[in-house]
Amino acid sequence: MANICQIKNVADLVSEARRVYRETFDGDDANVAVCAPGRVNLIGEHTDYNEGFVLPMALPMVTVIVGRKISGQKCCVVTLTEAADEPRVVDFDLPNELTPLLRGQPNWANYVKGVVQHYRAQPIPGFRAVITSSVPLGGGLSSSASLEVATYTFLQQLCPDDGDQVAKAVACQQAEHTHAAVPCGIMDQFVSVLGKEGHALLIDCRHALTGSEYPTRRKQCEEAAAILGKKSLREATLQDLDAAKDRLDSVTYRRARHVIEEIERTAQAAEALKKGDYREFGRLMVESHNSLRDNYEVSCPELDELVAAALEVDGVFGSRMTGGGFGGCTVTLLQAHATEKAVKRIQGGARAQISSERSRKHFTDNPQPLCPYTDLEGEVNTIRACSSSPPGVGFLFTSG
C-alpha cells in the first residue's frame, strides 16, 4: 500500500489538548473546545488582489483550541505545535484603549494576539488556552488563518459578538496584517469561517477586502491595469491586453495575462465542478499550473515535477500547484481507484527532486488524501465537492 499520512481527527486533538490543559494548569479542566479548518485553493491563484475569483475548499485538517475564562486581565496560551518557535507558553495582558496588544516573540503568538486585539465584542475576559493542530505549518494550507479563526471562535464562546461571519473573517485578516505583518488577501480567513464540509467556496474578490503576499507582483498587476485604463485586471480582457502590448514590458504583460486568464479559468472551473465535468476541471487545473509557472513565475522545479508525476497516472484528471507559490503544495483531481498509484508516482517524483534541506522543508513523501466525491450541486456561493458514494472522484494533495 502507498504510504499516506493519516490525519488526526478532531476528537483526538481535543482529547490531547484537554490532557495538556489539565497538566499545565494544576488539574483544572477546559470547558470550551473549538476548531477551524485549513484550506486548499483548487484554482484561482493570485486573482484575489486583482478583484477576481478564487475557488478554495476547507480541509479536514483543523486547529483546535481548548480552554476556559478566568478572572482578571491575564491570558496564558500554550501551543503543542512542534514546528512553532519557542517559547510555546505565552502570557500577556488583555488590551485596552491606552495599551494595545503589540506583536512580539514568539511569532506564533502574534496570530492569537492579533485576533484578541481586533475582536469585535467587549469585554473579553482573561483566559487560559491550549492550541493543537493537524494543519502543517509552511505547507501552503493556511495554518495561520486556521489559527486566527479558531482563536476568534474561542473568544466568541467567552464573550459573544453579533455573529456576523463576514466581519469575523475580516477581523482575522486584520489580525494577520497588523500582528503577523503579512498583507494577506481575504480568501484564507473567508473559507475557514464559511467553508462547508464537502463543498468548494466560489469567492468573488471584487466584493472582498484583499491584500497580497507578493507586493512586487501586485504592483505589476496594478501598473498593467492602469496602462489598460482599468480599475483592476478583473475588468480587462485579453483583447485589451493585446491592444496595449507595445506599452507593456514583457514581464508585466505575462503577469497580466496570467491574471486575466486565471479569473476566467476559475469561473469556468466552478461551472465544471457543478456539472461533474471532471475532465474539464482537470484541464483547467493544468492550464492554471502552466500559467503560474510560465507567466506568473511562482512555481519551482519541485512543484513542476510533482505535477508532472501525477499527470502520468491513468485516472488523474488534472494537477496544479496551489497557494502563493515558491514551494508549498500541489492538488490533484483523480479517480479514487488511482489514488495508490498516484501516491507512489508522486512519492517517486518527490524523492528524485528533493535533494536540498530547503526543499525538504517544503515537500513531503507522504501525500495527504482528501475525501472522494461524486454528486455535485450548486448552492449559493458553495459547490458541493464530495460525497462518500462510489464511484469516487476526489482531490489528493502533497504538502510540506
Secondary structure, DSSP 4 states (H G I P E B T S, - for coil): ----PPPPPHHHHHHHHHHHHHHHTTT----EEEEEEEEEEEE--S-GGGT-EEEEEEEEEEEEEEEEEESSSEEEEEE--TTSPSPSEEEEEPP-SSSPPPP-SSHHHHHHHHHHHH-SSSPPPEEEEEEEESSPTTSSS-HHHHHHHHHHHHHHHHS-----HHHHHHHHHHHHHHHS-----SHHHHHHHH--TTEEE-EEGGGS----S-HHHHHHHHHHHHHHT-SSGGG--HHHHHHTGGGS-HHHHHHHHHHHHHHHHHHHHHHHHHHT-HHHHHHHHHHHHHHHHHTS----HHHHHHHHHHHTSTTEEEEEEESSSSSSEEEEEEEGGGHHHHHHHHHHHHHHH--SHHHHHH--SSPEEEEEE----EETTEEE---SPSSPEEEEEEE-
